[in-house]
């Protein structure tokens, strides 16, 4: 949830980390892992364009 809040509300990492008793680097790792997960789940552009064309 912390990583989603960082992405959704553009919160500073230090603010989110301090308010939740975790380090800033931990929040950074969570954020990066979440972006990687979202990127892996996203359709490739060529597949999405073919689907729209149909």
DRENVOTOR-413084 format. One line per field, with one value per residue (C-alpha): x, y, z; residue number from 1; chain. Coordinates in pm, 1 decimal, m for minus. Layout:
% residues N
xx <- X, ...
yy <- Y, ...
zz <- Z, ...
num <- NUM, ...
chaine <- A, ...
% end
This chain:
% residues 54
xx <- 0.0, 287.4, 433.9, 94.8, 58.9, 399.1, 296.1, m63.2, m20.6, 338.4, 441.3, 804.9, 976.8, 1115.9, 770.4, 610.9, 900.4, 911.6, 538.3, 540.3, 859.8, 1052.2, 1362.2, 1354.5, 1553.6, 1290.8, 1013.4, 1228.0, 1274.4, 900.2, 820.2, 1065.3, 933.6, 577.2, 668.4, 840.2, 531.5, 300.2, 528.2, 528.5, 148.1, 98.5, 18.8, 282.8, 211.9, 196.4, m55.8, m266.7, m274.0, m377.7, m658.3, m780.9, m766.7, m990.8
yy <- 0.0, 234.2, 184.2, 247.7, 568.9, 684.4, 624.5, 746.0, 1058.1, 1142.9, 1136.8, 1185.1, 861.5, 1006.9, 1124.4, 784.8, 599.3, 812.8, 793.5, 414.6, 332.6, 188.8, 318.9, 530.5, 267.8, 4.7, 220.7, 280.8, m96.8, m157.2, 117.1, m19.9, m375.2, m253.8, m68.1, m383.2, m588.6, m342.4, m331.9, m711.2, m718.8, m442.5, m548.4, m487.1, m191.0, m393.0, m636.2, m354.5, m175.7, m498.0, m548.1, m190.6, m230.9, m538.0
zz <- 0.0, 74.4, m273.8, m432.5, m232.2, m354.0, m715.2, m692.4, m485.0, m580.1, m214.6, m128.1, m35.3, 286.4, 395.9, 337.1, 496.7, 808.8, 864.1, 839.9, 1033.8, 738.5, 565.9, 253.7, 64.3, 150.9, 9.2, m300.9, m349.0, m304.8, m555.5, m811.4, m765.4, m814.8, m1135.1, m1264.2, m1182.1, m1357.6, m1662.7, m1686.5, m1674.3, m1931.6, m2287.1, m2546.2, m2769.9, m3092.3, m2940.4, m2802.3, m3139.6, m3318.7, m3068.3, m3115.2, m3493.9, m3475.4
num <- 1, 2, 3, 4, 5, 6, 7, 8, 9, 10, 11, 12, 13, 14, 15, 16, 17, 18, 19, 20, 21, 22, 23, 24, 25, 26, 27, 28, 29, 30, 31, 32, 33, 34, 35, 36, 37, 38, 39, 40, 41, 42, 43, 44, 45, 46, 47, 48, 49, 50, 51, 52, 53, 54
chaine <- A, A, A, A, A, A, A, A, A, A, A, A, A, A, A, A, A, A, A, A, A, A, A, A, A, A, A, A, A, A, A, A, A, A, A, A, A, A, A, A, A, A, A, A, A, A, A, A, A, A, A, A, A, A
% end
